[in-house]
């Protein structure tokens, strides 16, 4: 057993070292902040697709989604996956190319920078507000990745959770500091491959060990487990209806895609916008397959739990360890299976790291580029700006580590809140900026602030006060609608955009067609 653990550890260490080496290789290519934050717009279509989706799925895919399916059955997990699949495709279809063309014409390298230049905000108020929201929501999102890393190492090696999390955070911060966006995108591409291998191996082992018939027979007798119109809790036996309102609430996850900075930055970074259709197909197919497999692993996990192959899980947070426990079981069959188990665990680590690195860079660019240099007008040379950005990576990592100190935190719940925050704050703003000629900076500002505030109000006030009623829905949906209403109303009630702004809009629309 000791030899197996050593094989797993060596495999994971090799993976971590490889990530740092990639960062070191790309460190030589960072000659400017444009290179550090956007890779000089040199990504190929495959790297664009898979780095975008790997940074999107995060540890939520290999930890949160299987755990959710195991404890609550198919309803919430399935409708969430459907919403995300639709949102993924529509984001690639409608946003990707137009955003790439628009940001290139404006010379914008960050999302706040795009808003300011799109709406002629010389005072950089939009820059400040959007940058603040990016930091506010990205720090807990990054923390969720650190939680996943900590759970992984503490579960497998018996290492103290906090120490394990610190090690992973340092590795992520190190290759981000060294290589910037190109390193993050390249490692994300590699990590997506490792995540795919992990999913396939775990699913194959689950079917071989438990048997397809036993897996189905065990869950079909649980009221509500296989019914996507019912919700259940396998630990308590509780069953409830999953009707139109919960379905709409869960499908609303898909709205979040339009406002995810770490995803849409990939659209901006592709070298040739005419190849985005390749990225769209590859990314969309991968998302559908990977989420389907993750949910199926959760279904298998129930039988594995009942047969004692993996431990019993009392809560959703506990169930998020199911793939970790399956990998541990695989590793007991010998040296080669132990290496394979190490690859699976590296896949879990990859899922967390692939999101955390992108989020760190997006949050860093917001502070360094948008707040310090653009809003406060602190003049820095290109070399100094890169070094300030590297320091900010460490600072933001430290804050995220502090928020991730609780090992009982649910990855799924942390991600769902941050996802809602970005979707409601930036989703409508991106769509209106790209598709509505009449929108102006006052409408966009009002929508951002209103949507961002509503996330907190709905999550911590309304849902708490009206738990179990029709108002107890995912906060993204009502906050997104508030943002839309405010953008429309305030834009129409205030002066039209200047001719220079609308002319640039018309130029972009013409070039995209």
N, C-alpha and C positions, 0 to 999 in steps of 0.2 A: 504493500500500500504506500509505503514511504517512497519507493521508486516511482510509482505512478504520480504521486504529488510532485516529485521533482521534475518529471517529464512535462506536466502541466505548467509548472512554474517556468521552466526553460522556454516553452512555447510562447507564453505570455510575455516574458522578458524580451525574447527575440522580436515579437511584434512591437513592443514599446520602443525598443532601440531603433527599429526600422522607421518608426514615425519620426523620431528625433533626427535620424540621418536625412530623411526627406526634407525636414526643416532646414538642416544645415546646407544641403545642396541648393535649395531655392533662396537661401539668404543672400547669395551672390547676385541674384536677379532683382533685388529690391533697390532700385536707384532713386525712386521717388515715392511719395505717398500714394500716387496713382497705382504704382506697382504693388505697394504694401496692402492697400485696401481693395484693389480690384484686379490685380494681376496683369495690369496693362491691357486689359480686354483681349486676352490671348487664349482663352479656353477653347478646346475642341468640343464638338457636339456630344460625344460620349461622356467626357469628363463633366461637362455642363449638366447633363441629365442626371448622372449617377451621384455627383457631388451634391446637387440640389436635393435629390430625394433622400440621400443618406443623412444630410443635415436636417432634413424635415422629419424623418421617422424617429430618430434618436433612440434612447433606451426604452422609450414608450413602445416601440415595436417588439422588442425581444423580452421586455419585462412587463410593462403595463398592460398591453393588449392581451397576451395569453393569460395573465392573472385575472383580468376582468372577465374573460370568457369562462374561465374555470369556476369562479365564484358566483357569477350572475347569469350564466348561460349565454345564449346567442343574441338576445335582443339588443342590448346596449352596444355590445361589441360590433355586431353586424351593421346596425344603422350608422354607427360612427364610421366604420370602414367605408360604407357606401358614400356617405357625405364627403369623406376625405378623397375617395377615388374621383368623384365628380368634380370636386374643387380643384384637384391636381390637374385634371385634363383641361378644364376651363381656364385655369390660370396660364397654362402653357399656350392654349389656343388664342386667347384674347389679349393677355397682358404682355407676354414675353417679347414678341417682336417689336411692338409699338414702344415699349419701355426702353428696349435696347437702342432703337433709333433715336428716340427723344433725348435720352440721357447723353448719347454720343454727340448729338447736335448742340446740346447745352453745355457739354463738358462737365457733367455732374458725375461724381464718383461715389456719392452716398445718397441714401433716400432723402434725408433732410436737405441736402444740397440740391437735389432735383426739385423738391417742392419750392424752395426759395427762388431758383432760377426760372422755373415754370411759371410762377405767378408774379415775378418781378418784385420780390420782397427784399428791397435793398437794406432794410433795417434788420433783417435776419430773425424776425420774430417767429416765423414758421420753423426756421432752422432750430431755434432754441427749444420750442415746445415739442417738436417731433423728436429731437435728440434726447430730451428729458424722458419722454415716454419710452423711447427705445431702451434707455438705461434701466428705468423702473421695471419694465417687464422682462428684459433680458437677464438681469441678475438672478431672479428666481428660476428662470428657464435654464440658465447655466448650472444653477445649484442642483436641479433635477438630474442632470447628467452626472454631477459629482456624487449624488446619492446612489445612482446606479452603479458607479465604479466602486464605491465603498461597500455596498451590499455584496458585490461580486467577490472581492478579496476576503472580506470578513467571513463569508459563508464557506468559501473553499479552503482557505488556509488557516482559519482561526485567528487571523490578524485583527487587531483592534480596528473597529470600523473607522474611527477618525484618522488613524495613521494611514490606513489604506486609501482613504479618500484624498488625503494630502499628497500622497505619492502620485496618484493619477492626475490630480490638479496640476502638479508641478510639471509632469510630462506634457500635458496639453498646453500649458502656458509656454513651455520651453520651445516647442516646435512652432507655435504661433509667433512668438517673439523672434525666432530666427527667420522663418520663411514667409510669414504673412499670408496673404490670400492664396497665392499659388500653392504654398505648402498645405494649407487647409483644404483646398479643393482637390489636390492630388491625393492626400491621405484619405479624404472622404471617398474618393473613387475606389481606392483600395479597400477601404473599410466596408463599402457597399458589397463588394465581392465576398469578403469574409462573412458579413452578415447573412448573405444568401446561402453560403455553404453551411453556416450554423443552423439556419432554419430547416434546410433540406435534411441534414443529418439527424437532427433532433426529431423531426417528424417521422423519418424512416425507422429510427430506433423505437419510437413510441408505438408504431403500428406492429413492428416485429415482436416487441416485448409483451404488449397487452393484447394484441389481436384485434382486427377490425370489428369482428362480431361482438366481442366483449365490450369494446369501447362504445359501440352504438347501444347495446343492450343495457349497459349501466346508466347511460344518460337519458334514454328514452322513457324511463320510468320516473324520472324527476319532473314533477309538474312544472311546466314553463321553461325548462332548460333549452329545448330545441325549438321552441315557439318564438319567432321574432316579434310576435305581438303580445308577449307576456314578459314580465321580469321576474326573476327569482333570486333567492339567496340560498345556496346549497348548505351553508353552515347552520341556518336557522329553519329552513324549510318554508320560508315566507314566499308567497307568490302574489304578483300584482299584474294589473293590465298595463300593457305598453301601447297606448293608443296614439291618436293623431298628434296630440301636443308634444308628448315625449319624443315621438319620431321626428317631428319638425325641429324640436330643440336639439336632438342629436345630429340630425343632418346638417344643422347649422355649423358644425365643425368645418364643413367645406368652405364656408364663407371666410374662414380665417386665412386661407391661402393668399388671398389678394393683398393681405397686409403683412406678410412675413418677410422682414428685411433680409434675413439670412438665406431665404429661398430666392427672392426676386433679384438679389444682388448677382446671382448666377446668370440671370437673363441679361443683365447689363454687361457681364464679363465675357460673353462668348465672342470669339473673333469674327465670325461670319453669321450675321443674323438670318441669312437665307438657309442656314442649316438647322435652325431651331425646330423645324418640323421633325428632324431626326431625333433631337433631344426629347421632344414631346412624346413621340411614340415609345421610345425606350423607357423614359421615366414613368409614363402612365402604366405601361404593362408591368414594369417591376413593382410598382406600388400595389396594384391589384393582386398580383401573385403573392407578394410578401405578406400583405395583411391577411389574405385568405389562409396562408400556411400558419401564421401566428395564431389566428383564432382556432384553427383546427388543433394546434398544439395544446391550447387551453382546454379544448374538449377532451383530448386524449389524457391530459393531466389529471382529470377527475378520476378516471379508471386507474391510472398509475398510483394516485393517492390512495384509493380504496384497496388496492392490492399490496400496499406497503412498499412499492418501488421508490416512491418519493414520500417525504413526510406529509402529515396532515396539516392543512392550512386553515387557520381560524378566521383570518381577515383577508381583505383584498391586498393589503400591503404585504402580508406573508406569502400570498399566492404568486406575487410577482417574482418569487425565487424559483418558480417551477422549472424553467429552462436551465438555471444554474444547477438545480438538484439532478436533473436528467443528465447533464454533462458530467456531473460527479459520478453518477452511476455508470455511465459509459466507460469512464476512466478506470474502473475497477477490473475490466476484462483483460488487461495486459498493457504492454508498453505502447504498441501502435494505437489501441483505443485511447490510451491516456493522452497521446499526442493529439488525437482527434478531439478528445474532450477539451484539450487546451485550445484548439482552434475554435471550438464552439464558445468557450469562455472569452477568447479573444474577440469573437464576433459580438458578444454582449458588450465587451469593453469598447469595441469599435462603434457600436450603436450610440453609446453615450458620448464618446469622444468626438464623433463626426458632427454632432450638433453643438457641443460645448465650444469647439474651436471656432466655428462660424459665428456663434453668438458672441464670443469674446471679441472677435475682430469687429463685428458690427457695433457693439457697445463702445469699443475703444475708438472707432472712427467717429462716433457721435460726440464723445467727450473731447478728443484731441482736435479733430478737424472742424467739427460743426460748432462746438461750444467755445473752446479755447481760441482757435484761430479765426473763425468766421464771425461769431457773435461778439466776443470780447476783443477781436482784432489784434491778437497777440501775433506779432510777426516772427516766424520761425523759418530757418533754412530747411531745405528738403531733408538734409541729414539730421538736423535737430528734431524736426517733426517726426521722423521715423523713430528716433530714440524716445521721444515723449510718448509716442504710441506704445512702444514696448513697455515702458514703465506703467502705463495705464492698463495693459494686459495683466500685469501682476496685481495692481490695485483692485481691479474688478474681480480677478480670480480670488483674492483674499476675502472680499465681501461675499462672494458666492459660497466659498468654503464655510464661512460663518453661518450662512442661512441653511447649509446642508448638514449641520452638526447632528440633527436628529435622525438616527438610523430608522426610525419608524415612519418617516415621511413616505407618502405614496407617490411614486413617480407619475402615475396616471393623473392624480389630482393636481399636482404642481404644474404639470404640463398643460392640463386643461385650462387652468386659470391664466397662465401666461399666453397661451394660444388665443384665448378670448380677448385678452388685452390688446394684442397686436392686430387681430382681425377687426375689432371694433374701432380701434384708433386709426389704423392706416388703410384698411381695406377700402372703404368708401372713398377716402382721399385719393388713393391710387387710381381707382376706376374713374372718378370724376375728372381728375387731372388728365387722364389719357383720352377720355371719350366725350367730355362735355365742354364745349368751347366757351360757354357762358360762365362757368365756375370761376370764382375769384378767390383771392387770398383770405378774405374775411369769412367766406363760407367754409373754406377748408379749415381755417383755424377754429371756427366755432364747432365744426363737426368733430375735429380731433379732440378738443377739450371736452365736449359733451359726451362723446363716445367713451373716452378714457375714464371720465368720472363715473359714468353709468355702470361701467364694469364693477367698480368697487361698491357702488350703491346697491346694485342688483344682487351681487354675490353675498355681501355681508349684512345687508339690511333687509331687502325684500325677500330673498330666498329663506333667510333665517326666520323672519316673521310669518311667512306664509308657506312653510314647509308642508309638503303633501298636497298642496292645492295647485290649480292651473298656473299660478305665478311662480311655482318652483321649477323653472326651466333654466336651461343653460344660458348664462349671462351674455354670451356672445350675440345671440339673436336679438334681444331687445336693445342692447347697446349699439349694435350695427344699425338697426332701424333709426335710433335716435340720431346717430351720426348722419345718415342719409337725409333725414328730414331737415336737420340744421343746415347742411350744405346747400340744399335746394332753397330753403326759405331765406337764409341770410344772403346768398349769392344774388337772388332775385330782388331782394330789398335794398341792396347796395349797388354802387356804380358798376358798369360793365368793365371788363378788363381792357387795358390799353391796346391800341391797334398793333403795336409791336408784338404783344403777347399772342393775340389771336392770329396774326400773320404767321408766327412761328408754329402755332398749333396747326394751321392749314397746311403748312409746308410738310409737317410730319405726317399728317393724314394722307397727303398726296403721295409721299414717298413710300408709305407702308403698303398702299394698295397695289 
